[in-house]
């Protein structure tokens, strides 16, 4: 398969799926190599390549350090390259003139890991089953993507704290300009992502310069509150420079510092970063710099930025269990768990004299129908603070100023690890992409996950991408979210439309916020 693009000729390949063949175009560069004089600078248009590009293998990921947890399930450990990381993959039923819906995936990984080539988010099955075009993109990570440098190196580096965001925008611009050649409709583009990828989608939703680049958005386990102010970002830069053995006066040496030394400094910095009791705070994230981001994305959404874009947003019931539950039988002792829980309560409720912690445990007990274990309280508390309540705030921000918004709660529980993980972080991804039998997925979902749930979810995601309404013959009528009812689709083997699920926990945090403000 041979296609002629403005940047040159690409050769793709064919992949056989359960349903039909699809055409694959892998590792296509969407921006110039961000090395040399382009390190720490915004993405530039890709130069036309000589000859013909063999787009038959995944391109490298953005540079990143190994993550011991993710190495175990091969989710975030691809080969990487600073020079060639700004690439994307396309799966299409046919590169013709049919103008199919386009779904652009942004991977997760805490803004320090991940890639567009994970088997969990391979787009071949989606493209073949539903006649859509699926795109997955890379973006710069860690210090190379989110280190604020303009105050030290001058105006030409003023965007360095948001290069990952600008890479995502550049990829969407490339899709707008080129996707028609692959059988996609540039006027029907959905951007979707999970975890940091979901936060990236929410950030793009709150960025005025993205208006018109996408027409639907799906935020899976993300938040519109992943951004720092300039003072905090500049403090992060100072700490990173110290880890690199540099000072503000010698910061210019970062421009030529060998990549392995950049990554080593990034690891030293991450190891010393105050990540909280269980290590879930993100050392790198976008910056409210007055240029790329003028305010917290949540505030921009509340003002109506990209308000005409229909939104589907939700979380998994037990997001943080994958971080708090032991993967084997030799986890924390009861005493250690109690100490960790007490520390998290002190961190999250610093003004509490004991009453709020007891109220939270009581609210969780009401939701569960039984007295929770300390580790369940820990998981729920962290899930609330990092995922569930930020999602509620995003839903409420959209309710008064935007197009229709739909909420979901994924509750299917993996049987692995004796069922301790429940509906954990990342668990929804292989269901959406119809990749339950991939080895990476089996390590999450087990050997006999419900294929029917994957059928429903993938069909619903695609229908939303096509029409802006998450309809499926197998689902109950899915009414848009309104604060008066808080309609939320529970995604499990028996999908159910719920009103205000986990209401007791939501009200707890609402009252806590009011008490803190008074």
C-alpha positions, 0 to 999 in steps of 0.5 A, a space after each residue: 500500500 502506497 500513499 503520497 502525502 505532502 511530506 513524502 510517500 509512505 508504504 503501509 502493511 496489512 494486519 489480519 484481525 478477527 473480523 477483516 484485514 486493516 491497513 496499518 501505517 506505523 511510525 509516521 513522523 508528524 514533526 521534526 526531530 526534537 534534537 539539536 537546536 530543537 531540544 526544549 523548543 516547540 515542535 516544528 513541521 516535519 521535513 519531507 523525507 527522501 525516497 519512500 518511508 516504510 511505515 511498517 513498524 512502530 516508531 520509538 517512544 519518547 525517552 523515559 526511564 524504566 518503570 519497575 511496576 510497568 515492566 512487569 506487564 509490558 505496558 510502558 516499556 518500548 524502545 525509545 529515541 529522542 530523535 525519532 519519538 514524534 511519530 504516530 500510527 494509523 489503522 484504517 479499513 481502507 485508505 480511500 475517500 470514504 471519510 470515516 470517523 477518526 479516533 486519536 488516542 493519547 497514551 498514559 504514563 504519568 507524563 514520564 512513560 508510555 508510548 503509542 505502541 502498547 498492545 493494550 491500545 492497538 487500534 486494528 480491532 477497532 478499525 476493522 470492527 467499526 469502520 473507523 480510522 484509529 490514530 495513536 500518537 507520541 509526545 515528549 515526556 518528563 524533563 524533555 516535555 515539561 521542564 520550565 526553562 523560559 525564565 533561565 534561557 530566554 524567550 525562545 524557550 518560554 514554551 519548554 514547560 508545555 512541549 508535551 501539550 504542543 506535541 499533542 496539538 501538532 499531532 492533531 494538526 497533522 491529522 487535520 491536514 493528512 487524515 483524508 488520505 487514509 480514509 478519515 474525516 478531518 471534520 469528525 475527529 475524537 480525541 481520547 486518552 486514559 490516565 495522563 492521556 485522559 488528563 491530556 485530553 482534558 487539558 486540550 479541552 481547556 486550551 483555546 488554540 485547539 478549537 476546531 482540531 477535534 469534535 468529540 472528547 473522551 476522558 478516561 481516568 483523567 482530570 482537568 486539574 493537572 497543571 502547575 503555576 509558574 512559581 511551582 514549575 520554576 521550583 521544580 526546574 531548580 530541583 531538577 537542575 540540582 539533580 543534574 549537577 547544574 545551577 541556574 547559571 549553568 542551565 544552558 548546558 541542558 541543551 547539549 547534555 547527553 540523553 543518558 545524563 538527562 534521564 539519570 538526572 530525571 531519575 534522581 529528581 523523581 526519587 527525591 520528589 515529594 510524591 506523597 505517602 504512596 508515591 502518586 504525585 506527578 513530578 512533571 505536568 503542564 505549566 500555566 505559563 500564560 502562553 500555552 495555558 493561561 489558566 487551570 484547564 478546569 477553569 477554562 472549561 468552566 468558562 466554555 472553552 471548547 464548549 461545543 465539543 461533546 464529552 464522555 468522561 468517567 473513572 474506574 471504581 477502584 482506580 488506585 488499588 493497582 498502587 495500594 494493593 500488594 501484588 503478592 501475599 507479602 504486602 504491608 502488615 496491618 500495622 504498616 497499612 494503618 500507619 500509611 492510612 493515618 499519614 494519608 489522612 493527615 496529608 489530605 485532611 490537614 485540619 482534621 482533628 479526627 472527626 473527618 476521617 471517621 466521617 469518611 470511613 462511615 461514608 465508605 461503609 455506607 457505599 460498600 454495605 460493610 465495614 471497610 478494611 484499612 487498605 480499602 479506605 486507603 484506596 478509596 481515599 486516593 481514588 477520590 482525591 486523584 480521579 473521582 472527585 476531579 471528574 465530578 468537578 469536570 462534569 459540573 464545570 461542563 454542565 452550565 456552559 457546554 454541549 452534552 456531557 456523559 458520565 460513566 463508572 467502570 465497575 467490572 472487577 478483575 479476578 486476578 490477585 485474589 480479586 483485591 484489585 477490583 475495577 483498577 486503573 487501566 483495566 478499561 483500556 483493553 475493553 475499549 480497544 477489543 484487545 482482551 486476549 493480548 498478553 499485556 491485557 491478560 495480565 490485567 483482565 485474566 484469561 476469561 474476561 467478558 467479551 460482551 462488555 468489550 463489545 458494548 464499550 467499544 461500540 459505544 465509544 465508536 458511536 460517540 465518536 461518530 455522533 456525539 451520543 454514546 448509544 448502543 443497542 445493548 445499553 439502557 438509554 444514556 441521558 446526559 449528565 446534569 447536576 440535578 440527577 448526575 446520570 452515570 452509566 455503570 459499565 459492567 456485565 449488566 450496564 445500568 444507568 445510575 443517579 449520583 453513584 457514590 453520592 456519600 463520598 461526593 458529599 463528604 468532599 463537598 462539605 470538606 471543601 466548604 469547611 476549608 473555605 470558611 
